[in-house]
Structure formats: C-alpha cells, structure tokens
Amino acid sequence: MNPKKQKLIVAWIEIHKDDLLADWKLAVNGRPLFKIKGLDQ
C-alpha cells in the first residue's frame, strides 16, 4: 500500500475510533450501523 494513503487511513481510524467501536458493538448485536464520513467528506 502507498505509504501516504496508509497514513491517511491510520489518521482516519484515529479520528473515528469511537464511531468505529460503536458500529462494531452494533454489528455484533445484529443492529444497523451508523454511517461514518469517509476521507473524501
């Protein structure tokens, strides 16, 4: 993977860490997920 893109992805994960964990908990329980803004938004 391109190192610049990898850095962007890692930064996005850090910014959205709480949202990702909340969606993970919903997914585990078979619930609908919340939308999380992508890098292009």
Buried (B, 14 or more C-beta within 10 A) or exposed (E): EEEEEEEEEEEBEEEBEEBBEBBEEEEEEEEEEEEEEEEEE
